[in-house]
Amino acid sequence: MPDVAGWRRARMPTLPDDHRFTVPPDWVCELTSPSTESYDRAVKLPVYGQFGVASAWIVDVDREAIEALTWTEGVWKPAGTARRPETVVLPPFDSRPLRPWLPPGA
């Protein structure tokens, strides 16, 4: 299960009535730590791709960095990176700049 997931409205116009999601997400986000990064990359990402997830972010909280990946031709391919305090323009949210970073000291 990803730390954060998102669906395009065209694929999931309404949320399920209970806690079960039957439609795989379009985007997943994993918040990594030194103890989880290898598992997130080696185990979880391939499963997400096999289920049709198109985009993934790996967020390294300690380094304050985001790595974007896209599932293309059966493999995850790099799609860009961003570091704090940069504005984030990464797939699948590349049509609108994002500022996901908390203010210093927050």
Rosetta blueprint (number, residue, H / E / L):
1 M L
2 P L
3 D L
4 V E
5 A E
6 G E
7 W L
8 R L
9 R L
10 A L
11 R L
12 M L
13 P L
14 T L
15 L L
16 P L
17 D L
18 D L
19 H L
20 R L
21 F L
22 T L
23 V L
24 P L
25 P L
26 D L
27 W E
28 V E
29 C E
30 E E
31 L E
32 T E
33 S L
34 P L
35 S L
36 T L
37 E H
38 S H
39 Y H
40 D H
41 R H
42 A H
43 V H
44 K H
45 L H
46 P H
47 V H
48 Y H
49 G H
50 Q H
51 F L
52 G L
53 V L
54 A L
55 S E
56 A E
57 W E
58 I E
59 V E
60 D E
61 V L
62 D L
63 R L
64 E L
65 A E
66 I E
67 E E
68 A E
69 L E
70 T E
71 W E
72 T E
73 E L
74 G L
75 V E
76 W E
77 K E
78 P E
79 A E
80 G E
81 T E
82 A E
83 R E
84 R L
85 P L
86 E L
87 T L
88 V E
89 V L
90 L L
91 P L
92 P L
93 F L
94 D L
95 S L
96 R L
97 P L
98 L E
99 R L
100 P L
101 W L
102 L L
103 P L
104 P L
105 G L
106 A L
